[in-house]
């Protein structure tokens, strides 16, 4: 297996609930289809995250998610309406500041946890200020080096169902922005709920 495929498969296997990964290739050697078998996770969330990971390696690849013991192909979630309008990190005091915009309103969030974890915490705070009801807590924020650069993976856990919500964003040296965007990715179902309420 080529080194790029090994990195690709490693990242996919690291997703919560993924029990197996199968890659099918085109004649050119590029991955054509990724099949993920999952156990105990929301297949829709896993597929969306798998597509994000695939975009770093094989942008043309499709991702199919199957529940362990059953066949299920899932359609991705539509994009959310919250925008990241400002991000600042103060190296002297370690404060991260995130400003989000939704429907003409602005939500502000701050964290003392640096650019990586702080980006997720500040984004969560700003989303709540905008009116998002987010019954989740932050599990982990990971910065992963791959052959193609850096990726930030954020994992939240729902307090009631104990399922994990995973978000991914690419970083080009700007960890705060990548952490914020990965958080918005993970928590997009709550933004969609906000859109439906029309707040």
C-alpha positions in Angstrom: 0.0 0.0 0.0 1.3 3.5 -0.9 2.3 5.8 1.9 -0.5 8.2 1.0 -3.0 5.4 1.2 -1.6 4.4 4.6 -2.0 7.9 6.0 -5.5 8.2 4.5 -6.7 4.9 5.9 -5.1 5.7 9.3 -7.1 9.0 9.6 -10.3 7.2 8.6 -9.8 4.4 11.1 -9.3 7.1 13.8 -12.9 8.3 13.4 -15.1 7.4 16.4 -17.2 4.3 15.6 -15.4 3.2 12.5 -14.7 -0.5 12.7 -13.4 -1.1 9.2 -12.1 0.8 6.1 -12.2 -0.5 2.5 -10.6 1.4 -0.4 -11.3 0.7 -4.0 -9.0 2.2 -6.7 -9.3 3.4 -10.2 -6.9 2.1 -12.9 -4.8 5.3 -12.3 -4.2 4.2 -8.7 -6.3 6.9 -7.2 -9.0 5.9 -4.6 -12.4 5.8 -6.3 -14.6 4.7 -3.3 -14.1 4.6 0.4 -16.4 2.2 2.4 -16.6 2.8 6.1 -18.3 0.3 8.5 -19.5 2.0 11.7 -20.9 0.8 15.0 -22.8 3.0 17.4 -22.3 6.3 15.5 -24.4 8.6 13.4 -23.6 7.4 9.8 -24.4 10.8 8.4 -21.8 12.5 10.6 -19.2 9.9 9.8 -19.8 10.2 6.1 -19.5 14.0 6.1 -16.2 13.8 8.1 -14.9 11.0 5.8 -15.6 13.3 2.8 -13.6 16.0 4.4 -10.7 13.7 5.0 -10.9 12.4 1.5 -10.7 15.9 0.1 -7.2 16.2 1.4 -6.1 13.0 -0.3 -8.4 12.0 -3.2 -10.9 14.9 -3.8 -12.8 12.8 -6.4 -13.4 9.8 -4.1 -16.9 9.0 -2.9 -17.5 7.8 0.7 -20.1 5.2 1.5 -21.0 4.4 5.2 -22.5 1.1 6.3 -23.8 0.2 9.7 -22.1 -2.9 10.9 -24.2 -5.8 9.6 -26.3 -3.6 7.3 -26.0 -1.6 4.1 -26.7 2.1 4.4 -25.6 4.9 2.2 -26.0 8.4 3.7 -26.5 11.7 2.1 -24.4 14.6 3.4 -25.8 17.4 5.5 -26.3 20.8 3.8 -24.0 23.7 4.7 -24.7 25.8 7.7 -25.3 29.6 7.8 -22.9 30.8 10.5 -19.8 32.6 9.3 -16.4 33.1 11.0 -15.7 36.8 10.7 -12.8 37.3 13.0 -10.1 35.3 14.9 -7.4 36.6 17.1 -4.8 34.9 19.3 -2.7 36.8 21.8 0.5 35.0 22.4 1.3 36.9 25.5 -1.7 35.9 27.5 -2.9 32.9 25.5 -6.3 34.3 24.8 -8.2 33.2 21.7 -11.1 35.3 20.4 -13.6 34.2 17.9 -16.4 36.3 16.3 -19.2 34.6 14.4 -22.0 36.1 12.3 -25.5 34.8 11.8 -28.5 36.6 10.4 -27.0 40.1 10.9 -26.0 39.3 14.5 -22.6 38.7 16.0 -21.5 36.2 18.6 -18.3 36.6 20.5 -16.3 33.9 22.3 -13.1 33.8 24.3 -10.9 31.1 25.7 -7.6 31.0 27.7 -6.6 27.6 26.3 -4.4 28.6 23.4 -5.2 28.5 19.7 -5.9 24.8 19.3 -8.3 23.9 22.2 -9.1 27.6 22.7 -10.3 27.9 19.1 -12.9 25.2 19.8 -13.9 26.6 23.2 -14.3 30.1 21.9 -16.3 29.0 18.8 -18.6 27.0 21.0 -19.1 30.1 23.3 -19.8 32.4 20.3 -22.3 29.9 18.9 -24.2 29.8 22.2 -24.2 33.6 22.3 -25.9 33.5 18.8 -28.7 31.3 20.3 -27.5 27.8 19.3 -28.7 25.2 21.9 -25.7 22.9 22.0 -26.0 20.1 24.6 -22.5 18.9 24.1 -19.1 19.1 25.7 -15.6 19.1 24.1 -13.8 15.8 24.1 -10.6 16.5 22.1 -8.9 18.7 19.6 -6.1 17.1 17.6 -3.6 18.6 15.2 -2.4 15.8 12.8 0.6 16.0 10.5 0.1 14.1 7.2 2.1 13.8 4.0 -0.1 16.6 2.6 0.1 19.1 5.5 -1.9 19.6 8.7 -5.5 18.8 9.7 -7.4 19.7 12.9 -10.0 17.2 14.2 -12.4 18.3 16.9 -14.6 15.8 18.8 -17.7 16.8 20.9 -19.9 14.4 22.8 -23.6 14.8 23.1 -24.6 14.9 26.8 -27.9 12.9 26.4 -27.1 10.3 23.7 -23.3 10.0 24.3 -22.7 10.0 20.6 -19.7 11.8 19.2 -19.8 14.7 16.7 -16.6 15.0 14.7 -15.4 18.0 12.7 -12.4 18.4 10.5 -10.6 21.4 8.9 -7.4 22.0 7.1 -4.7 24.2 8.6 -2.0 26.1 6.8 -0.3 27.4 9.9 -3.4 29.1 11.3 -4.5 26.7 14.1 -7.1 29.0 15.6 -9.0 29.3 12.3 -8.7 25.6 11.6 -10.0 24.8 15.1 -12.9 27.2 14.8 -13.9 25.8 11.3 -13.6 22.2 12.6 -15.9 23.1 15.5 -18.4 24.7 13.1 -18.2 21.5 11.0 -18.8 19.2 14.0 -21.7 21.3 15.4 -23.4 22.0 12.1 -26.6 20.0 13.1 -27.2 22.5 15.8 -26.8 25.4 13.3 -29.3 23.7 11.0 -31.7 23.6 14.0 -31.1 27.3 14.5 -31.9 27.9 10.8 -35.2 26.0 11.1 -36.2 28.2 14.1 -35.4 31.3 12.1 -33.6 33.1 14.9 
